[in-house]
Amino acid sequence: MMDALVPPGIRPEGGYLAGLEEPPAALRIGASLDSPWSTTFPFTPEREALDAFAKGIALLTDAGHSVLDAEVRYDNRYPEAFTTAWTAGVGSARILPQREALLTPLTRTFRRRAQQRSAAKVNEALGFLRQFTHDTVTQYAQWDLVLTPSLAQTPRPVGWFTGTMPGGEQWPAPTGQATRTTTTASNASLRPGPQW
């Protein structure tokens, strides 16, 4: 597809398809369990998540890449700013009052909180997130990729988050487990790492 989209004078000699036959260059990969959510939602990754993370590191190392421990420092204001920006849309959505009852309890809570925030507060959160993005890109720049777990747990079954599973755990889990780790930070950095 790249060979069809990129003009001949710009694409590599032989085209992109031919480049697939060449072995990939060795990458410098930072591996991290650090999370911008950990100050607000402390978590311990489950054994399955750690095993998958270790397997990913082993596969990358066996493929000739350098995988190094990456200590990433995240501003502890991130969770509040992210939540403020992320829920702003549901707060401003045009929903008839009689239809609001159809929202899940969590969505209604997010909506109520978002409606109580001023536009200035949302703009402040967006400004912070722009700076957070800059800071994250700066930290990630020392590696070609950053390897992080997407989740601290295995995928939860349908109904787990809403508590509608008979006899199932309710969310948030009583142990305080957070289901996310660094995915939103990777998204904010505009540098996606290989996430399993």
C-alpha positions in Angstrom: 0.0 0.0 0.0 2.9 2.4 0.8 4.4 1.7 -2.6 1.1 2.8 -4.2 0.6 5.9 -2.0 4.2 7.3 -1.8 5.5 9.0 -5.0 8.5 7.2 -6.6 10.9 10.0 -6.0 10.2 9.9 -2.2 9.9 6.2 -1.4 13.0 4.1 -0.8 14.8 2.5 -3.7 13.1 -0.8 -4.5 10.0 0.3 -2.6 8.6 -0.5 0.8 7.7 -4.1 -0.2 11.3 -4.9 -1.0 12.3 -3.5 2.4 10.3 -6.3 4.1 12.9 -8.8 2.9 15.7 -7.1 4.8 16.3 -7.9 8.5 15.1 -5.2 10.8 17.7 -2.9 12.4 18.3 -3.6 16.1 16.2 -1.4 18.3 16.9 0.2 21.7 13.8 -0.6 23.7 12.9 0.7 27.1 10.9 -1.7 29.3 8.8 -0.1 32.0 6.1 -1.0 34.6 5.9 2.7 35.6 2.4 4.2 35.3 1.0 7.7 35.4 -2.0 6.2 37.2 -0.1 4.5 40.1 -0.3 7.5 42.6 -4.1 7.6 42.3 -4.8 3.9 41.6 -2.0 1.8 43.0 -1.8 -1.6 41.4 0.3 -4.7 41.3 0.3 -6.4 37.9 -1.1 -10.0 38.0 1.3 -12.9 37.4 -0.1 -13.4 33.9 0.6 -9.8 32.9 4.2 -10.0 34.3 4.8 -13.4 32.5 3.6 -11.9 29.2 5.8 -8.8 29.8 8.8 -11.1 30.4 8.0 -13.2 27.4 7.9 -10.0 25.2 11.3 -8.9 26.6 12.7 -12.4 25.9 11.4 -12.5 22.3 12.7 -9.0 21.6 16.1 -9.8 23.0 16.3 -13.1 21.1 15.5 -11.0 17.9 18.6 -9.0 18.5 17.1 -5.9 20.1 18.5 -4.2 23.3 15.8 -4.2 26.0 16.8 -2.0 29.0 15.0 -1.1 32.1 13.3 2.3 31.6 12.5 4.5 34.6 9.9 6.9 33.6 8.7 9.6 35.9 5.1 10.8 35.4 3.5 13.9 36.9 1.1 12.8 39.6 -1.5 15.3 38.3 -2.0 13.3 35.2 -5.0 11.1 36.3 -7.1 14.1 37.3 -6.3 16.0 34.1 -6.9 13.0 31.9 -10.2 12.2 33.6 -11.3 15.9 33.3 -10.5 16.0 29.6 -11.8 12.5 28.9 -15.2 13.0 30.5 -15.8 16.5 29.1 -17.6 15.1 26.1 -20.1 13.1 28.1 -20.8 16.2 30.2 -21.6 18.4 27.2 -23.5 15.7 25.2 -27.1 16.6 24.4 -29.0 13.9 26.2 -32.7 14.3 27.0 -33.4 14.1 30.8 -35.6 11.1 30.3 -32.8 9.3 28.4 -30.2 10.0 31.1 -31.6 7.2 33.1 -30.5 4.8 30.4 -26.8 5.6 31.0 -24.8 3.2 33.2 -24.2 4.4 36.7 -20.5 5.1 36.0 -21.4 7.1 32.9 -24.0 9.1 34.9 -21.3 9.8 37.5 -18.8 11.0 34.9 -21.5 13.1 33.3 -22.5 14.8 36.6 -18.9 15.5 37.5 -18.1 16.9 34.1 -21.2 19.2 34.2 -19.9 20.6 37.5 -16.6 21.6 35.9 -16.0 25.0 34.4 -14.7 25.5 30.9 -11.6 27.1 32.5 -11.0 23.8 34.4 -11.2 21.8 31.2 -8.9 24.2 29.4 -6.4 24.0 32.3 -6.5 20.2 32.1 -5.9 20.3 28.3 -2.9 22.7 28.8 -1.5 20.3 31.4 -1.9 17.3 29.1 -0.1 19.2 26.3 2.9 19.7 28.7 2.6 16.1 29.9 2.8 15.0 26.3 5.9 17.1 25.8 7.5 15.7 29.0 6.6 12.1 28.1 8.0 12.4 24.5 11.2 13.9 26.0 11.6 10.9 28.3 10.7 8.3 25.7 13.1 9.9 23.2 16.1 7.9 24.5 14.6 4.7 23.1 13.3 3.6 19.8 10.3 2.0 21.5 8.9 1.8 25.0 7.5 -1.6 26.0 4.8 -1.4 28.7 1.9 -3.7 29.7 -1.4 -2.4 28.4 -3.2 -3.9 31.4 -2.2 -5.1 34.8 -4.7 -7.9 34.6 -5.9 -10.4 32.0 -9.0 -9.2 30.1 -12.0 -9.1 32.4 -15.2 -10.9 31.3 -18.2 -9.1 30.0 -20.2 -7.7 32.9 -17.2 -7.4 35.3 -17.0 -3.6 35.2 -20.7 -3.1 35.7 -21.1 -5.7 38.5 -23.7 -7.5 36.4 -21.9 -10.9 36.5 -23.6 -13.3 38.9 -21.2 -13.9 41.8 -18.4 -12.0 39.9 -16.0 -9.5 41.2 -17.2 -5.9 41.1 -15.2 -3.0 39.7 -13.2 -1.4 41.0 -11.9 -4.6 42.4 -11.8 -4.7 46.2 -8.0 -5.2 46.1 -7.6 -1.8 44.5 -6.3 -3.3 41.3 -6.3 -0.9 38.4 -6.9 -2.3 35.0 -4.8 0.2 33.1 -1.1 0.8 33.3 0.6 3.1 30.8 -1.6 2.9 27.7 -2.9 6.4 28.0 0.6 7.8 28.5 1.8 6.0 25.4 -1.2 7.4 23.5 -0.4 10.9 24.8 3.2 10.7 23.8 2.3 9.9 20.2 5.0 7.2 20.4 3.2 3.9 20.5 5.2 1.1 22.0 4.6 -2.5 21.3 1.8 -3.3 23.7 0.7 -6.9 24.3 
